[in-house]
Amino acid sequence: MNQHTTLVTGATQGLGLGIARDLAARGGTVLLHGRDRTRLDAVAARVRTAAPEATVRTYLADLADLDQVHALAARIRESEPRLDGLVNNAVVGGGPDPQLRQFSRQGHELRFAVNHLAPYALARGLLPLLTGSAPARIVNVASMGQEAIDFDDVMLERDYEGLRAYCRSKLALIMATFELAAELDGTGVTVNALHPAHLMDTSGVRAYGLTPVTTVDEGVRPTVRLLLDPERETTTGRYFDRFTDARAHEQAYDTDARQRLMTLTRALCGGS
């Protein structure tokens, strides 16, 4: 791990912070992403104190703005000599007001933008660094909460509800995982998605009014396993329910639906 560099998005709280702490304790370099400078710096200081042997650097960006996502990828490409792992963890949950339809900087439905478009754009932007560091791994933090995408209403202009938007965005993330894994087959870069744990004790779960039933640590372990386990070095294009290789929503295996999603995704991400 001494030469291992990993970027964790949404690292200032919840699962992202737990993953960052775990990785830092193992040594190497941990890149922490957040969208609030004060909170990001405070978390970085805490991680450095807990793991003085680790190297910790910070990157600021609002993933609800694709311009900032592209700029983030460019800064990392310019500043980091290598990147062995990318954990796309940052998330917008169901929200405290599930009827409030929110938008990204580019005017896209917020959950679709942050939970799907941003991780796709970031991964694509970092591919030169990842492939140059191969073997490397991308781990997309998805959810067992998945709902089929309506391609006639991708942005949920009708019958909007926050949890429905969240579940559709997480299925989109899984579908993109499968597509990117197939594209990168043979490059040494693997791409997998997982449901880390059920209703972890996070602010997002509580904000929606749900009662947590598992700890954040329970989600950290299967996520870090996908990132570091030597036995998973060639595993790619899979969806895991915690530690179990599982089956996602049926739409994830519909090749026509995946192609429709990726055509839209590339267009919304600026052709990347």
SERO-4910 file (N, C-alpha, C, O; in steps of 0.05 Angstrom, whole numbers):
BEGIN
 pado doro    nc1    nc2    nc3   cac1   cac2   cac3    cc1    cc2    cc3    oc1    oc2    oc3
  Met    A     16    -24      0      0      0      0     17     25      0      6     47     -5
  Asn    A     43     23      5     59     48      8     60     64    -18     63     88    -17
  Gln    A     56     51    -41     57     65    -67     28     68    -78     25     78   -101
  His    A      8     61    -63    -19     60    -73    -32     88    -69    -31     99    -47
  Thr    A    -44     98    -90    -58    124    -89    -88    120    -96    -94    109   -117
  Thr    A   -105    129    -79   -134    126    -83   -149    152    -79   -143    167    -60
  Leu    A   -167    158    -97   -185    181    -95   -212    172    -84   -223    153    -95
  Val    A   -221    185    -63   -248    179    -52   -265    204    -54   -258    224    -42
  Thr    A   -287    203    -69   -304    226    -70   -324    225    -47   -331    204    -36
  Gly    A   -333    249    -40   -352    251    -17   -339    241      8   -351    225     23
  Ala    A   -314    250     13   -298    238     35   -300    253     61   -286    247     80
  Thr    A   -318    273     63   -319    289     88   -338    279    109   -340    289    131
  Gln    A   -353    258    102   -372    247    121   -380    219    113   -375    210     91
  Gly    A   -394    205    131   -407    180    125   -388    159    114   -365    155    124
  Leu    A   -397    144     93   -381    122     82   -355    132     71   -335    119     74
  Gly    A   -355    154     57   -331    164     45   -309    169     65   -286    163     61
  Leu    A   -316    181     88   -297    186    109   -287    160    121   -264    157    126
  Gly    A   -305    141    124   -297    115    134   -278    101    116   -258     89    125
  Ile    A   -282    102     90   -264     90     70   -237    104     72   -216     91     71
  Ala    A   -237    131     73   -212    146     74   -196    139     98   -172    135     96
  Arg    A   -209    136    121   -195    129    146   -182    101    143   -160     97    151
  Asp    A   -197     82    132   -187     55    129   -163     55    111   -143     42    117
  Leu    A   -165     68     88   -142     69     69   -118     82     81    -96     73     77
  Ala    A   -122    105     95   -100    119    107    -85    102    128    -61    103    130
  Ala    A   -101     87    143    -89     69    163    -71     48    150    -53     37    164
  Arg    A    -74     42    125    -58     22    111    -33     35     98    -16     20     88
  Gly    A    -31     61     99     -9     75     87    -15     84     58    -38     82     50
  Gly    A      5     93     44      0    102     17    -11    130     16     -8    145     35
  Thr    A    -23    137     -6    -34    164    -11    -64    163    -14    -74    147    -30
  Val    A    -78    180      1   -107    182     -1   -114    210    -10   -106    230      3
  Leu    A   -129    212    -32   -138    237    -42   -167    241    -33   -185    225    -41
  Leu    A   -172    262    -18   -199    267     -7   -213    288    -23   -203    310    -27
  His    A   -237    281    -32   -253    301    -46   -276    310    -28   -287    294    -13
  Gly    A   -282    336    -30   -305    347    -17   -314    372    -31   -300    382    -49
  Arg    A   -337    383    -23   -346    408    -36   -347    432    -17   -355    454    -25
  Asp    A   -338    428      7   -337    450     27   -308    451     37   -299    432     50
  Arg    A   -294    473     32   -265    475     39   -260    472     68   -242    458     76
  Thr    A   -276    485     85   -271    484    114   -274    456    124   -257    446    139
  Arg    A   -295    442    116   -300    415    125   -279    396    113   -269    378    127
  Leu    A   -271    400     88   -251    383     75   -224    386     90   -211    365     95
  Asp    A   -216    410     96   -190    413    110   -191    401    138   -171    390    147
  Ala    A   -214    404    152   -216    393    179   -215    362    178   -201    350    195
  Val    A   -228    350    159   -227    321    156   -199    312    149   -189    292    160
  Ala    A   -186    326    131   -158    319    124   -140    319    148   -123    302    151
  Ala    A   -143    340    165   -126    342    189   -132    318    207   -113    307    219
  Arg    A   -156    310    210   -163    288    227   -151    262    217   -141    246    232
  Val    A   -153    258    190   -142    233    178   -112    233    181   -100    212    187
  Arg    A    -98    255    177    -69    256    180    -61    250    209    -41    236    213
  Thr    A    -76    261    228    -69    256    256    -72    226    263    -56    215    277
  Ala    A    -94    214    253    -99    186    259    -80    167    244    -74    145    253
  Ala    A    -70    176    221    -52    159    204    -28    175    194    -27    182    171
  Pro    A     -9    181    212     13    199    205     31    188    183     46    203    170
  Glu    A     30    162    178     47    150    158     35    154    130     49    150    110
  Ala    A     10    160    128     -3    164    103      2    192     91      7    211    106
  Thr    A      0    194     65      0    220     52    -29    227     45    -43    211     32
  Val    A    -37    250     53    -65    258     48    -65    285     33    -53    305     42
  Arg    A    -79    286     11    -83    310     -4   -112    315     -9   -128    295     -9
  Thr    A   -120    340    -14   -148    346    -16   -154    359    -44   -137    372    -56
  Tyr    A   -179    354    -53   -188    365    -78   -217    375    -74   -235    360    -65
  Leu    A   -221    400    -81   -247    413    -77   -262    415   -103   -251    423   -124
  Ala    A   -288    406   -103   -305    409   -126   -333    403   -119   -339    387   -101
  Asp    A   -352    417   -132   -380    411   -129   -389    393   -152   -389    402   -175
  Leu    A   -395    368   -146   -402    349   -167   -429    354   -179   -437    340   -198
  Ala    A   -444    373   -169   -469    382   -182   -464    401   -205   -483    411   -217
  Asp    A   -438    406   -211   -431    423   -233   -411    407   -250   -388    403   -242
  Leu    A   -419    399   -274   -401    383   -291   -376    398   -299   -356    385   -304
  Asp    A   -377    424   -301   -353    440   -307   -332    435   -285   -309    433   -290
  Gln    A   -342    435   -260   -323    430   -238   -314    401   -238   -291    396   -230
  Val    A   -330    382   -246   -322    354   -248   -299    352   -268   -279    339   -262
  His    A   -302    363   -292   -281    362   -312   -256    376   -302   -234    366   -307
  Ala    A   -259    398   -288   -236    413   -278   -222    397   -256   -197    397   -254
  Leu    A   -237    383   -240   -226    365   -219   -209    344   -231   -186    339   -222
  Ala    A   -219    330   -252   -204    309   -265   -178    321   -277   -157    308   -275
  Ala    A   -180    345   -289   -156    357   -300   -135    363   -279   -111    359   -283
  Arg    A   -144    374   -256   -125    380   -234   -111    355   -224    -87    355   -219
  Ile    A   -126    333   -221   -114    309   -211    -95    297   -232    -73    288   -224
  Arg    A   -102    298   -257    -83    289   -278    -57    304   -277    -36    293   -281
  Glu    A    -59    330   -273    -36    347   -273    -19    344   -248      6    348   -248
  Ser    A    -32    338   -225    -18    339   -199     -9    312   -189     11    310   -174
  Glu    A    -22    291   -197    -16    264   -186      1    248   -205     -6    246   -229
  Pro    A     22    235   -196     38    218   -214     25    192   -220     32    179   -241
  Arg    A      6    183   -203     -7    158   -209    -34    157   -194    -39    174   -177
  Leu    A    -52    139   -203    -77    135   -190    -85    105   -192    -90     96   -214
  Asp    A    -84     92   -170    -89     63   -169   -118     56   -164   -127     34   -170
  Gly    A   -133     75   -152   -161     69   -145   -178     94   -145   -169    115   -137
  Leu    A   -202     91   -154   -222    112   -153   -247    101   -141   -259     82   -151
  Val    A   -256    113   -119   -281    105   -106   -301    128   -110   -299    149    -98
  Asn    A   -321    123   -128   -342    142   -132   -363    138   -111   -381    122   -114
  Asn    A   -361    154    -90   -379    150    -67   -398    173    -62   -419    169    -51
  Ala    A   -390    198    -71   -407    221    -66   -436    216    -76   -440    205    -97
  Val    A   -455    226    -60   -483    219    -66   -502    240    -57   -497    254    -37
  Val    A   -524    243    -71   -547    258    -62   -569    237    -57   -577    223    -75
  Gly    A   -579    236    -32   -599    217    -25   -627    226    -32   -631    244    -48
  Gly    A   -647    214    -18   -675    221    -24   -682    249    -16   -700    261    -27
  Gly    A   -668    260      4   -672    288     12   -693    290     34   -711    273     36
  Pro    A   -692    312     50   -712    316     71   -740    323     61   -759    318     75
  Asp    A   -741    334     37   -767    340     24   -769    324     -2   -760    334    -23
  Pro    A   -780    300     -1   -779    283    -25   -795    293    -49   -792    283    -71
  Gln    A   -811    314    -45   -826    325    -67   -812    349    -80   -821    359   -100
  Leu    A   -790    357    -69   -775    380    -79   -756    371   -101   -736    357    -96
  Arg    A   -762    378   -126   -745    370   -148   -723    391   -151   -728    414   -155
  Gln    A   -698    381   -149   -675    398   -150   -659    394   -175   -662    375   -189
  Phe    A   -641    414   -181   -627    414   -206   -597    419   -202   -589    431   -183
  Ser    A   -582    408   -221   -553    412   -222   -547    439   -234   -565    453   -244
  Arg    A   -521    447   -235   -513    472   -247   -521    473   -276   -527    495   -287
  Gln    A   -521    450   -290   -528    449   -318   -558    445   -323   -567    444   -346
  Gly    A   -574    444   -301   -603    442   -304   -613    413   -305   -636    409   -312
  His    A   -596    394   -299   -605    366   -299   -616    359   -271   -609    372   -251
  Glu    A   -634    339   -270   -644    330   -244   -621    323   -226   -603    309   -234
  Leu    A   -621    333   -201   -597    333   -184   -586    306   -178   -562    301   -179
  Arg    A   -604    287   -172   -594    260   -165   -582    246   -189   -561    232   -186
  Phe    A   -594    248   -212   -583    237   -236   -556    249   -242   -537    235   -251
  Ala    A   -553    275   -237   -529    289   -243   -506    281   -224   -484    274   -234
  Val    A   -511    281   -198   -489    276   -179   -484    246   -176   -460    238   -174
  Asn    A   -504    230   -177   -501    201   -172   -493    185   -197   -483    163   -194
  His    A   -498    196   -220   -492    182   -245   -473    198   -263   -452    188   -270
  Leu    A   -482    222   -272   -466    237   -291   -438    244   -280   -418    241   -294
  Ala    A   -437    253   -255   -411    262   -244   -391    239   -242   -368    242   -251
  Pro    A   -399    215   -231   -379    194   -230   -370    184   -257   -347    176   -261
  Tyr    A   -389    184   -276   -381    176   -303   -361    196   -315   -340    188   -326
  Ala    A   -367    222   -313   -349    242   -324   -322    242   -310   -302    245   -323
  Leu    A   -322    238   -284   -297    237   -269   -280    213   -277   -256    216   -281
  Ala    A   -293    190   -279   -278    166   -287   -266    169   -314   -243    163   -319
  Arg    A   -282    179   -333   -271    183   -360   -248    203   -360   -228    199   -374
  Gly    A   -251    224   -345   -230    244   -344   -204    234   -331   -182    244   -338
  Leu    A   -206    214   -314   -183    203   -301   -172    178   -314   -152    167   -305
  Leu    A   -184    169   -336   -175    145   -349   -146    145   -357   -132    125   -354
  Pro    A   -135    167   -368   -107    167   -375    -89    161   -351    -69    146   -354
  Leu    A    -96    172   -328    -80    167   -304    -84    138   -293    -65    125   -285
  Leu    A   -109    129   -294   -115    102   -285   -101     81   -302    -89     62   -292
  Thr    A   -104     83   -328    -92     64   -346    -62     65   -345    -49     44   -348
  Gly    A    -51     88   -341    -22     91   -338    -12     79   -312     12     74   -309
  Ser    A    -29     75   -293    -22     63   -267    -30     34   -264    -26     22   -243
  Ala    A    -42     23   -285    -53     -4   -284    -33    -24   -273     -9    -22   -279
  Pro    A    -43    -44   -257    -71    -49   -252    -84    -28   -233    -72    -20   -213
  Ala    A   -108    -20   -240   -122      0   -225   -151     -8   -223   -161    -24   -239
  Arg    A   -165      4   -204   -193     -4   -200   -211     20   -195   -204     39   -181
  Ile    A   -235     18   -207   -256     38   -202   -279     23   -187   -288      2   -196
  Val    A   -287     34   -165   -309     23   -149   -330     44   -147   -326     65   -136
  Asn    A   -354     37   -158   -377     55   -157   -396     46   -135   -406     24   -135
  Val    A   -400     64   -116   -418     58    -94   -447     62   -103   -456     84   -106
  Ala    A   -461     40   -107   -488     41   -116   -507     35    -93   -502     44    -70
  Ser    A   -528     20    -98   -548     15    -77   -566     -9    -86   -569    -14   -110
  Met    A   -577    -23    -66   -596    -43    -73   -623    -30    -81   -640    -43    -92
  Gly    A   -626     -4    -75   -649     11    -83   -646     18   -113   -631     37   -119
  Gln    A   -660      5   -130   -657      9   -159   -685      9   -172   -703     -6   -164
  Glu    A   -689     27   -191   -715     29   -205   -709     34   -234   -691     49   -241
  Ala    A   -725     21   -252   -721     23   -280   -723     52   -290   -739     68   -280
  Ile    A   -705     59   -308   -705     86   -320   -726     88   -341   -728     71   -359
  Asp    A   -742    109   -340   -762    115   -361   -748    134   -381   -744    157   -375
  Phe    A   -742    124   -404   -727    140   -424   -744    162   -436   -733    179   -451
  Asp    A   -769    162   -431   -787    184   -440   -788    206   -419   -799    227   -423
  Asp    A   -777    200   -395   -777    220   -373   -753    215   -355   -757    210   -331
  Val    A   -730    216   -366   -705    210   -351   -702    228   -327   -693    220   -306
  Met    A   -709    254   -331   -705    273   -310   -729    276   -290   -730    294   -274
  Leu    A   -747    257   -293   -770    256   -274   -785    282   -272   -789    293   -251
  Glu    A   -793    292   -296   -809    316   -296   -838    310   -287   -853    328   -280
  Arg    A   -845    284   -289   -872    276   -280   -869    258   -255   -850    243   -253
  Asp    A   -888    261   -237   -889    243   -213   -863    242   -199   -853    221   -192
  Tyr    A   -851    266   -194   -825    266   -181   -827    258   -151   -846    264   -137
  Glu    A   -807    243   -143   -804    235   -114   -775    230   -110   -762    216   -126
  Gly    A   -763    240    -88   -735    240    -84   -722    212    -83   -701    207    -95
  Leu    A   -736    193    -69   -725    166    -68   -726    152    -95   -708    137   -102
  Arg    A   -748    158   -110   -749    146   -137   -726    157   -154   -714    141   -169
  Ala    A   -721    183   -152   -699    194   -168   -672    182   -160   -655    176   -176
  Tyr    A   -669    178   -134   -644    165   -124   -641    137   -135   -620    129   -144
  Cys    A   -663    121   -133   -661     93   -142   -656     91   -172   -641     74   -181
  Arg    A   -667    110   -188   -662    109   -217   -633    118   -222   -620    107   -240
  Ser    A   -623    137   -207   -595    146   -212   -576    124   -205   -555    121   -218
  Lys    A   -582    108   -184   -563     86   -176   -564     64   -197   -544     51   -202
  Leu    A   -587     59   -209   -588     39   -230   -572     49   -254   -558     34   -267
  Ala    A   -574     75   -260   -559     86   -282   -529     83   -277   -514     76   -295
  Leu    A   -520     87   -252   -492     83   -245   -483     54   -250   -461     50   -260
  Ile    A   -500     35   -243   -493      7   -247   -492      1   -277   -473    -13   -286
  Met    A   -511     11   -292   -510      6   -321   -485     18   -334   -473      5   -352
  Ala    A   -477     41   -325   -453     54   -336   -428     38   -327   -408     36   -341
  Thr    A   -429     26   -303   -408      9   -293   -403    -14   -313   -380    -20   -320
  Phe    A   -425    -27   -320   -422    -50   -339   -411    -41   -366   -394    -55   -377
  Glu    A   -420    -19   -376   -411     -9   -402   -381     -1   -401   -366     -8   -419
  Leu    A   -373     13   -380   -345     22   -378   -327     -2   -374   -305     -3   -385
  Ala    A   -336    -22   -359   -320    -46   -354   -314    -60   -381   -292    -70   -386
  Ala    A   -335    -63   -397   -331    -76   -423   -312    -60   -441   -296    -72   -455
  Glu    A   -315    -34   -440   -297    -17   -457   -268    -20   -448   -250    -19   -465
  Leu    A   -263    -23   -422   -236    -23   -411   -225    -51   -408   -203    -55   -398
  Asp    A   -239    -71   -417   -230    -98   -415   -203   -101   -429   -199    -94   -452
  Gly    A   -183   -112   -414   -157   -116   -425   -137    -93   -420   -114    -95   -426
  Thr    A   -147    -71   -408   -130    -48   -402   -117    -50   -375    -98    -35   -369
  Gly    A   -126    -68   -358   -116    -70   -331   -132    -53   -311   -126    -52   -287
  Val    A   -153    -39   -321   -170    -23   -304   -197    -37   -301   -210    -42   -321
  Thr    A   -204    -44   -276   -229    -57   -271   -250    -37   -261   -243    -17   -250
  Val    A   -275    -44   -266   -297    -26   -258   -319    -43   -246   -330    -61   -259
  Asn    A   -326    -39   -221   -347    -54   -207   -364    -35   -191   -356    -13   -184
  Ala    A   -389    -44   -185   -407    -29   -168   -416    -46   -145   -415    -71   -147
  Leu    A   -424    -34   -123   -434    -49   -101   -454    -34    -84   -455     -9    -84
  His    A   -471    -50    -71   -488    -40    -49   -472    -46    -24   -469    -69    -17
  Pro    A   -461    -25    -10   -442    -31     12   -455    -42     37   -443    -59     50
  Ala    A   -478    -32     45   -492    -41     69   -520    -29     69   -525     -9     55
  His    A   -537    -41     84   -565    -33     85   -570    -11    105   -565    -15    129
  Leu    A   -579     12     96   -587     35    113   -566     40    134   -570     38    158
  Met    A   -542     49    125   -521     56    143   -528     81    159   -546     96    152
  Asp    A   -514     85    181   -518    107    198   -505    132    186   -483    140    195
  Thr    A   -518    144    167   -507    168    153   -528    190    154   -551    186    159
  Ser    A   -518    214    148   -536    238    148   -557    235    127   -580    244    130
  Gly    A   -550    223    104   -569    220     82   -593    202     89   -616    208     83
  Val    A   -587    180    103   -608    162    111   -626    176    131   -650    173    129
  Arg    A   -614    190    150   -630    203    170   -646    226    159   -669    232    167
  Ala    A   -634    240    139   -648    263    127   -674    255    114   -694    270    114
  Tyr    A   -674    231    103   -699    222     89   -719    212    109   -742    206    102
  Gly    A   -712    210    134   -730    200    155   -729    171    160   -746    160    174
  Leu    A   -708    157    150   -705    129    154   -688    123    179   -672    140    187
  Thr    A   -692    100    191   -677     93    214   -653     75    206   -657     54    195
  Pro    A   -628     84    212   -605     67    206   -606     40    220   -616     38    242
  Val    A   -596     20    206   -596     -7    217   -568    -19    217   -564    -40    229
  Thr    A   -549     -6    203   -521    -16    203   -502      7    208   -510     30    204
  Thr    A   -478      1    216   -458     21    219   -444     28    193   -445     12    174
  Val    A   -430     50    192   -415     57    169   -392     37    164   -386     30    141
  Asp    A   -380     27    186   -359      8    183   -367    -17    168   -351    -29    153
  Glu    A   -393    -25    170   -403    -48    155   -403    -43    125   -401    -62    110
  Gly    A   -405    -18    117   -403    -12     89   -375     -8     79   -369    -12     56
  Val    A   -357      0     97   -329      4     90   -316    -22     81   -302    -22     61
  Arg    A   -321    -43     96   -306    -68     91   -311    -80     63   -291    -86     50
  Pro    A   -335    -82     54   -339    -93     26   -329    -74      5   -320    -83    -17
  Thr    A   -330    -48     10   -320    -29    -10   -290    -31    -13   -279    -32    -35
  Val    A   -276    -31     10   -247    -33      9   -238    -60     -2   -217    -62    -14
  Arg    A   -254    -81      3   -246   -107     -8   -246   -106    -38   -227   -116    -51
  Leu    A   -266    -94    -50   -267    -91    -80   -243    -75    -90   -234    -79   -112
  Leu    A   -234    -57    -74   -212    -39    -82   -185    -52    -79   -167    -46    -95
  Leu    A   -181    -69    -59   -155    -79    -52   -150   -109    -53   -128   -118    -55
  Asp    A   -171   -125    -51   -168   -154    -49   -153   -165    -73   -163   -161    -96
  Pro    A   -130   -178    -69   -116   -189    -92   -133   -209   -109   -129   -212   -133
  Glu    A   -151   -223    -96   -168   -242   -110   -188   -229   -128   -200   -242   -145
  Arg    A   -191   -202   -126   -210   -187   -143   -195   -171   -164   -208   -153   -176
  Glu    A   -170   -176   -168   -154   -159   -186   -165   -159   -215   -163   -139   -229
  Thr    A   -177   -182   -224   -187   -183   -251   -217   -183   -252   -229   -185   -274
  Thr    A   -231   -181   -229   -260   -180   -229   -269   -153   -240   -261   -132   -230
  Thr    A   -287   -154   -259   -296   -128   -271   -324   -132   -282   -332   -154   -290
  Gly    A   -338   -109   -284   -365   -109   -295   -385   -124   -278   -404   -137   -289
  Arg    A   -382   -123   -251   -399   -138   -234   -413   -119   -214   -404    -97   -209
  Tyr    A   -436   -129   -203   -450   -115   -182   -450   -133   -158   -456   -156   -159
  Phe    A   -442   -121   -135   -441   -137   -110   -460   -126    -90   -464   -101    -87
  Asp    A   -474   -144    -76   -490   -137    -52   -472   -143    -29   -470   -166    -20
  Arg    A   -459   -122    -19   -439   -125      2   -416   -143     -8   -401   -135    -25
  Phe    A   -413   -168      3   -391   -185     -6   -399   -205    -27   -383   -221    -37
  Thr    A   -425   -205    -35   -435   -225    -53   -439   -215    -81   -451   -194    -86
  Asp    A   -428   -229   -100   -432   -223   -129   -462   -228   -134   -471   -251   -133
  Ala    A   -476   -207   -141   -505   -209   -142   -516   -199   -169   -500   -190   -186
  Arg    A   -542   -201   -172   -555   -191   -196   -569   -165   -191   -584   -162   -171
  Ala    A   -563   -145   -208   -576   -119   -205   -604   -120   -218   -614   -142   -226
  His    A   -617    -98   -219   -643    -95   -232   -642   -106   -261   -621   -102   -274
  Glu    A   -663   -118   -270   -662   -130   -297   -655   -110   -319   -643   -118   -339
  Gln    A   -662    -85   -316   -656    -66   -337   -626    -63   -341   -617    -55   -363
  Ala    A   -610    -69   -321   -581    -67   -323   -569    -86   -343   -547    -82   -352
  Tyr    A   -585   -107   -350   -575   -127   -369   -588   -125   -396   -585   -142   -414
  Asp    A   -603   -103   -400   -616    -97   -425   -596    -80   -442   -593    -57   -436
  Thr    A   -584    -92   -462   -563    -79   -477   -573    -54   -491   -559    -34   -494
  Asp    A   -598    -56   -501   -609    -32   -515   -613     -9   -495   -607     14   -502
  Ala    A   -623    -16   -472   -627      5   -451   -600     17   -443   -598     42   -440
  Arg    A   -580      1   -440   -554     11   -433   -543     30   -455   -531     50   -449
  Gln    A   -547     22   -480   -537     39   -502   -552     66   -502   -540     87   -507
  Arg    A   -578     65   -497   -593     90   -496   -583    108   -474   -580    132   -477
  Leu    A   -578     96   -451   -568    111   -428   -541    123   -434   -536    146   -429
  Met    A   -523    108   -446   -496    118   -451   -496    139   -473   -480    158   -471
  Thr    A   -513    137   -493   -515    158   -513   -524    184   -500   -512    205   -506
  Leu    A   -543    183   -482   -552    206   -468   -531    216   -449   -526    241   -448
  Thr    A   -518    198   -435   -497    206   -415   -474    220   -429   -465    241   -419
  Arg    A   -465    210   -451   -443    223   -465   -450    250   -475   -434    269   -474
  Ala    A   -475    253   -484   -484    279   -494   -486    299   -470   -477    322   -473
  Leu    A   -496    291   -448   -499    309   -425   -472    316   -412   -469    337   -401
  Cys    A   -453    298   -415   -426    302   -403   -408    317   -423   -384    319   -417
  Gly    A   -419    326   -445   -403    341   -463   -387    323   -483   -366    331   -493
  Gly    A   -398    299   -488   -385    282   -507   -363    265   -496   -349    251   -511
  Ser    A   -358    267   -470   -335    253   -458   -342    223   -454   -325    208   -445
***
